[in-house]
Amino acid sequence: MEFVPPNFSADATALVIEDEEFLAGVREKMPNARIAFLSTENSDLCKKFGADFLKGDYTRNGLPTEPKIFDVIIAKDCLTFAPNFYITLLEINHLLKDSGFLLTEFFNVRFIKILEGLKRGEFPAKEKRFWAKWDVVKILDDAIYKEIRFLPGEKFPKENISAWENFGFDNFNDDLLVKTWLVKARRCEAEVAALKEIYTEEIRAELSRILHRIEYKIDVEENCESLRELCRRENIFQDYLSDFVDQVVVHKDAAEFIKNLF
């Protein structure tokens, strides 16, 4: 729950998948949030922490299909045990709001105990999946996640790793000492998500269309006036417009031209 910022939005929504032990932490960090709990087994903790119970097996039946309904989704085992983890990650992405994020974890294939087991010819791959951090970054990037952050979960700082370092294994961020890594993956970059939260999708689409027409010199005077009118009508303030231009307009000279209109 360290990944969840304090004073979370009063109307936030959260989905916890399978692991009911997270309900207490979610309710503590998000006291006014609407929480849903998805599991194959009933949970007595749902009533205690005011969560809506959804019965189902996400590994077989998938997830709800309505888009952009959750601010936070906790799916601890989706990288480790889900039969088709890539499809699951895409479905979770579909459920997240633009400013939402996924919280999960994975077992570190570079953990010293795993390396020692590999040296002896042991690898428990049939029990669960193991990943390196760069593998997880690539998977989440392919599943259209942004701003991926890691925190160490279970860690063994007293292990002697000198032999493995001498053998050429990098211990960047104590990777050899971490059994599990915790992951936070945003649906959008924070800066982009902030831009999407203020105005409706229809307003942003109209703003983007006008900016692109100005950028590519299509009826420039007419579209400059349309831009001014849209900003007046929807109370689009200058700082927002400037940030939006930086995200949408490709050509620097066009971006400067648009900013100088105001």
Secondary structure, DSSP 8 states (H G I E B T S, - for coil): -TTS-SS--TT-EEEEES-TTHHHHHHHHSTT-EEEEEESS--THHHHTTEEEEE--HHHH-----SS-EEEEE-TTTTTT-TTHHHHHHHHHHHEEEEEEEEEEEEETTSHHHHHHHHTT---TTTS-EE-HHHHHHHHHHTT-EEEEEEE-SB-TTS--HHHHHTT---GGGGGGBSEEEEEEESS-HHHHHHHHHS-HHHHHHHHHHHHHHHTTSSHHHHHHHHHHHHHHHT--HHHHHHHHHHH---HHHHHHHHTT-
